[in-house]
C-alpha cells in the first residue's frame, strides 16, 4: 500500500512537470511565432533597429560653390587714325593782292621810314580756288620815300614797301612790291616860305623903282610891281603834295611765293 501511495505521488509530480513543460513549450512557441510575425511585418526601419545598425545620418546639403565669373579685360576700342594735317595754302609769285589805305598818307607830313598799314579788300585765292588771304587781313609796311612836288609843273614822289601780311592772327613776312596806288596832288597854298618870296619881291621892286624914279612915288610903284611879281613867283613855286587818301586803292604784287598755314 505504501509503495502504491508513493508511486501515485510520483506520477502526479511527473504529470505536473510534463504539463508545466508543455505549457512553457506552448508559450515559447507562441512567443516565437509572435516574434517571427513581428519580424516579418516590421518595417525596414525596425529591422535596422533590431540589427543594431545605426541609421544613416543625412548630412546637410552643402551649397554649391559659387562659380567665379572671370573678369574680362576691357576691350580697347580701336583708336581712329588722326586725320592728315591739311596741306598749307600757297600763293604763287606774281599774285596781286588788292588793298586799301588804312589812313591818309601825305608828303606834307610823312617821311621816309614811317610805318603805314592797309587792309586787304578782297579774298585772295590760290589756283584751286581756296582762299589764302581773306578780305580784311592786315598789311603792314614802311614809307620809303615822301617828296612833294616843288611846283605845279613837276611831280612829287611817294613810295611804299610791304613787309608783312596777317592772316587769322598770324603774321607772315612777304616779299612784295606796291605796283599801283590812287593818289591826288594837293597844293599847300601860300606858306611862310611863299610869303618870304612875296616880301623879297616887294623889296626888290621898291629898290628898283626908287633907283629908276628917284622919288617916293616911283618907289611905291616899284614896290607894288615887285610884290605882284613876287606873288606870281610864289604861286608858281609853291609845293604840291602827293596824297594817298584814306580808303584809296593800293595794289600789291608778290615777288616770291607766299605760304600760309591752315588752322
C-alpha positions as CSV (number, residue, x, y, z in Angstrom):
1,X,0.0,0.0,0.0
2,X,2.8,2.4,0.9
3,X,4.6,1.7,-2.3
4,X,1.4,2.3,-4.3
5,X,0.9,5.5,-2.5
6,X,4.4,6.7,-3.2
7,X,4.1,5.7,-6.9
8,X,0.9,7.7,-7.1
9,X,2.6,10.9,-5.9
10,X,5.4,10.3,-8.2
11,X,3.1,10.0,-11.1
12,X,1.3,13.1,-10.1
13,X,4.5,15.1,-9.8
14,X,5.8,13.9,-13.1
15,X,2.4,14.7,-14.8
16,X,2.5,18.2,-13.3
17,X,6.0,18.7,-14.6
18,X,5.0,17.4,-18.0
19,X,2.1,19.8,-18.1
20,X,4.3,22.7,-17.0
21,X,6.8,21.8,-19.7
22,X,4.1,21.6,-22.2
23,X,2.7,25.0,-21.1
24,X,6.2,26.6,-21.3
25,X,6.7,25.0,-24.7
26,X,3.4,26.4,-26.0
27,X,4.3,29.8,-24.5
28,X,7.7,29.7,-26.2
29,X,6.1,28.6,-29.5
30,X,3.6,31.4,-29.3
31,X,6.4,33.9,-28.4
32,X,8.5,32.6,-31.3
33,X,5.6,32.8,-33.7
34,X,4.8,36.3,-32.5
35,X,8.4,37.3,-32.8
36,X,8.5,35.9,-36.3
37,X,5.4,37.7,-37.3
38,X,6.8,40.9,-35.8
39,X,10.0,40.3,-37.7
40,X,8.2,39.6,-40.9
41,X,5.8,42.6,-40.6
42,X,8.4,45.0,-39.1
43,X,9.2,47.9,-41.4
44,X,12.7,48.4,-42.7
45,X,13.4,51.0,-40.0
46,X,12.7,48.5,-37.3
47,X,14.7,45.8,-38.9
48,X,17.6,48.1,-39.0
49,X,17.0,48.9,-35.4
50,X,16.9,45.2,-34.4
51,X,20.2,44.6,-36.1
52,X,21.7,47.4,-34.0
53,X,22.8,49.2,-37.2
54,X,22.8,52.9,-36.6
55,X,20.6,54.7,-39.1
56,X,22.5,56.6,-41.8
57,X,22.8,60.2,-40.8
58,X,21.8,62.6,-43.6
59,X,24.3,65.4,-43.7
60,X,23.0,68.9,-44.6
61,X,23.4,69.6,-48.2
62,X,26.4,71.8,-48.9
63,X,25.6,74.8,-51.0
64,X,27.1,74.5,-54.5
65,X,30.3,76.5,-54.8
66,X,29.7,79.8,-56.4
67,X,31.1,80.0,-59.9
68,X,33.6,82.7,-60.1
69,X,32.9,84.9,-63.1
70,X,36.1,85.6,-64.9
71,X,36.8,89.3,-65.1
72,X,37.2,90.1,-68.7
73,X,39.7,92.7,-69.6
74,X,38.1,95.8,-71.1
75,X,38.1,95.7,-74.9
76,X,40.1,98.6,-76.2
77,X,38.3,100.4,-78.9
78,X,40.5,100.9,-81.9
79,X,41.8,104.4,-82.0
80,X,40.7,106.3,-85.0
81,X,43.6,107.5,-87.1
82,X,44.3,111.1,-86.8
83,X,43.2,113.0,-89.9
84,X,46.1,114.1,-92.0
85,X,47.0,117.7,-91.5
86,X,45.7,119.8,-94.3
87,X,48.2,121.0,-96.8
88,X,49.3,124.6,-96.3
89,X,48.0,127.2,-98.7
90,X,50.3,128.9,-101.1
91,X,50.1,131.9,-103.5
92,X,52.4,131.9,-106.4
93,X,54.8,134.7,-107.2
94,X,53.1,137.4,-109.3
95,X,49.8,137.1,-107.4
96,X,48.2,140.5,-106.9
97,X,46.7,141.5,-103.6
98,X,44.2,144.3,-103.6
99,X,44.2,146.5,-100.5
100,X,43.0,149.9,-99.3
101,X,44.9,152.5,-97.2
102,X,44.0,152.5,-93.5
103,X,44.9,156.2,-93.1
104,X,45.8,159.2,-95.3
105,X,49.4,159.4,-96.3
106,X,50.7,162.8,-97.5
107,X,54.1,164.0,-98.4
108,X,53.3,167.1,-96.3
109,X,53.7,165.2,-93.1
110,X,55.1,161.7,-93.9
111,X,58.7,161.0,-94.2
112,X,60.8,158.0,-95.2
113,X,60.9,155.3,-92.6
114,X,57.4,156.0,-91.3
115,X,55.1,152.9,-91.0
116,X,51.8,152.5,-92.8
117,X,49.0,150.0,-92.8
118,X,46.5,148.8,-95.3
119,X,43.6,146.3,-95.4
120,X,43.1,143.5,-98.0
121,X,39.9,144.5,-99.8
122,X,39.1,141.1,-101.5
123,X,39.7,137.4,-100.9
124,X,42.9,136.3,-102.5
125,X,42.7,132.7,-103.7
126,X,45.2,130.1,-105.0
127,X,45.0,128.3,-108.3
128,X,42.5,125.8,-106.9
129,X,40.1,128.4,-105.6
130,X,41.0,128.1,-101.9
131,X,41.1,131.4,-100.0
132,X,44.6,132.1,-98.8
133,X,44.4,135.7,-97.7
134,X,40.8,136.6,-96.7
135,X,39.4,140.1,-97.1
136,X,40.0,142.1,-94.0
137,X,43.6,140.8,-93.4
138,X,46.1,143.5,-92.4
139,X,49.1,144.6,-94.4
140,X,52.0,146.4,-92.8
141,X,54.9,148.2,-94.4
142,X,57.0,151.3,-94.4
143,X,57.2,154.6,-96.4
144,X,60.4,154.5,-98.3
145,X,60.1,158.0,-100.0
146,X,57.9,161.0,-99.4
147,X,58.8,164.0,-101.6
148,X,56.3,166.8,-102.5
149,X,56.3,168.3,-106.0
150,X,58.4,171.5,-105.9
151,X,56.0,173.3,-108.2
152,X,52.8,172.6,-110.1
153,X,54.7,171.7,-113.3
154,X,56.7,168.9,-111.6
155,X,55.7,165.7,-109.8
156,X,56.2,164.6,-106.2
157,X,57.1,161.1,-105.1
158,X,55.7,158.7,-102.5
159,X,56.8,155.1,-102.3
160,X,55.7,152.2,-100.1
161,X,57.3,148.9,-99.1
162,X,55.2,146.0,-97.8
163,X,56.8,143.8,-95.1
164,X,54.1,141.6,-93.6
165,X,50.5,140.3,-94.0
166,X,48.5,139.0,-91.1
167,X,46.2,136.0,-91.8
168,X,43.9,134.8,-89.0
169,X,46.0,136.4,-86.3
170,X,49.4,135.1,-87.6
171,X,51.8,137.4,-89.4
172,X,53.8,136.3,-92.4
173,X,56.8,138.1,-93.9
174,X,56.2,138.8,-97.6
175,X,58.4,139.8,-100.5
176,X,56.2,142.1,-102.4
177,X,56.0,145.4,-104.2
178,X,53.4,148.1,-104.4
179,X,52.7,148.4,-108.2
180,X,49.7,150.8,-108.0
181,X,48.0,153.3,-105.7
182,X,45.4,156.0,-106.1
183,X,47.0,159.4,-105.3
184,X,45.9,163.1,-105.6
185,X,48.0,166.2,-105.9
186,X,47.1,168.8,-103.3
187,X,48.6,172.4,-103.3
188,X,49.7,173.8,-99.9
189,X,48.6,177.4,-100.7
190,X,50.8,180.3,-99.6
191,X,53.1,179.2,-96.8
192,X,55.6,181.2,-94.8
193,X,58.2,180.4,-97.3
194,X,55.9,181.6,-100.0
195,X,55.3,184.8,-98.1
196,X,59.0,185.4,-97.8
197,X,59.2,185.1,-101.6
198,X,56.5,187.8,-101.9
199,X,58.2,190.1,-99.4
200,X,61.5,189.7,-101.2
201,X,59.9,190.6,-104.5
202,X,58.3,193.7,-103.0
203,X,61.6,194.9,-101.5
204,X,63.4,194.3,-104.8
205,X,60.7,196.2,-106.7
206,X,60.8,199.1,-104.3
207,X,64.6,199.4,-104.7
208,X,64.3,199.3,-108.5
209,X,61.5,201.8,-108.5
210,X,63.4,204.2,-106.4
211,X,66.5,204.0,-108.5
212,X,64.6,204.5,-111.6
213,X,62.1,207.1,-110.5
214,X,64.3,208.8,-107.9
215,X,61.2,209.7,-105.8
216,X,58.9,208.1,-103.3
217,X,56.1,207.7,-105.8
218,X,58.4,205.6,-108.0
219,X,59.4,203.6,-105.0
220,X,55.8,202.8,-104.2
221,X,55.0,201.8,-107.8
222,X,58.1,199.7,-107.9
223,X,57.2,198.1,-104.6
224,X,53.7,197.2,-105.9
225,X,55.1,195.8,-109.1
226,X,57.7,193.9,-107.1
227,X,55.0,192.4,-104.8
228,X,52.9,191.4,-107.7
229,X,55.9,189.7,-109.3
230,X,56.8,188.0,-106.0
231,X,53.2,186.7,-105.6
232,X,53.3,185.3,-109.1
233,X,56.6,183.7,-108.3
234,X,55.3,182.3,-105.1
235,X,52.3,180.7,-106.8
236,X,54.4,179.3,-109.5
237,X,56.9,177.8,-107.0
238,X,54.6,176.6,-104.2
239,X,54.9,172.9,-103.2
240,X,52.3,170.4,-104.3
241,X,51.9,167.4,-102.0
242,X,51.3,163.8,-103.1
243,X,48.4,162.3,-101.1
244,X,47.1,158.8,-100.7
245,X,43.6,159.4,-99.2
246,X,42.3,157.0,-96.5
247,X,40.5,154.1,-98.3
248,X,42.4,154.7,-101.6
249,X,43.3,151.5,-103.5
250,X,46.7,150.0,-103.2
251,X,47.8,147.1,-105.4
252,X,50.5,144.8,-104.1
253,X,52.3,142.1,-106.2
254,X,54.1,139.2,-104.7
255,X,57.7,138.9,-105.8
256,X,58.0,135.4,-104.2
257,X,55.6,132.6,-103.3
258,X,53.7,133.1,-100.0
259,X,52.8,130.0,-97.9
260,X,50.1,130.3,-95.3
261,X,49.4,127.5,-92.7
262,X,45.8,126.4,-92.3
263,X,44.2,126.3,-88.9
